[in-house]
Amino acid sequence: MKYANITGWGKCLPPSVLTNDDLSTIMDTSDEWIYPRTGIKARRISHVSTSDLATLAGRRALACAGLEASDLDGIILA
């Protein structure tokens, strides 16, 4: 029986951060309203697609693990 192993990890976060206070300048809302209801203080925003961000994160994970893409049986993106 084969087992899965996590041998490396990677991440890619968009550099732009949109805070609740930022949102309050363009919408009728406030941090005092958003945070207690959602637990969200800020969110990352990007003009780059999810697949492009995932590709970069995957490359970083491969480098962390010291592997090549051809060494893998599969990739899970969640």
C-alpha positions in Angstrom: 0.0 0.0 0.0 1.3 3.4 -0.9 1.1 6.3 1.5 1.2 10.0 0.8 3.9 12.1 2.2 4.3 15.9 2.5 7.9 16.5 1.7 7.8 20.2 1.0 5.4 23.1 1.0 5.1 26.4 -0.8 2.9 29.5 -0.7 2.2 32.6 -2.8 0.3 35.5 -1.3 -0.7 38.5 -3.4 1.2 41.6 -2.1 -1.9 43.9 -1.9 -3.8 43.9 1.3 -7.3 45.4 1.6 -8.3 46.2 5.2 -11.8 46.7 6.6 -10.9 50.4 7.0 -9.9 50.5 3.3 -13.3 49.0 2.5 -15.1 51.7 4.6 -13.8 54.4 2.2 -15.6 52.8 -0.8 -18.6 51.1 0.9 -21.1 51.9 3.6 -19.4 49.6 6.2 -16.8 49.7 9.0 -14.3 47.5 10.7 -16.6 47.6 13.8 -19.4 46.0 11.7 -17.3 43.5 9.6 -14.9 42.1 12.2 -17.4 40.9 14.9 -19.6 39.2 12.2 -16.8 37.6 10.1 -13.5 37.6 12.1 -12.0 39.2 9.0 -9.7 42.2 9.5 -8.0 42.2 6.0 -7.9 40.2 2.8 -5.4 39.8 0.0 -6.3 41.0 -3.4 -4.6 40.2 -6.7 -4.8 40.8 -10.4 -3.0 37.5 -10.9 -5.1 34.4 -11.4 -5.4 31.6 -8.8 -3.7 29.1 -11.2 -0.7 31.4 -11.6 -0.4 31.9 -7.8 -0.8 28.1 -7.4 1.9 27.4 -10.0 4.4 29.6 -8.1 3.5 28.0 -4.8 4.0 24.6 -6.4 7.4 25.5 -7.7 8.4 26.7 -4.3 7.1 23.5 -2.7 9.2 21.4 -5.2 12.3 23.5 -4.4 11.6 23.0 -0.6 11.4 19.3 -1.1 14.3 19.1 -3.5 12.1 17.4 -6.1 11.3 17.8 -9.8 7.7 17.9 -11.1 8.4 14.5 -12.8 9.1 13.0 -9.4 5.4 13.4 -8.4 2.4 11.2 -8.9 -0.1 14.0 -8.3 -0.7 17.4 -6.9 -3.6 18.5 -4.7 -4.6 22.1 -4.8 -6.9 23.2 -2.0 
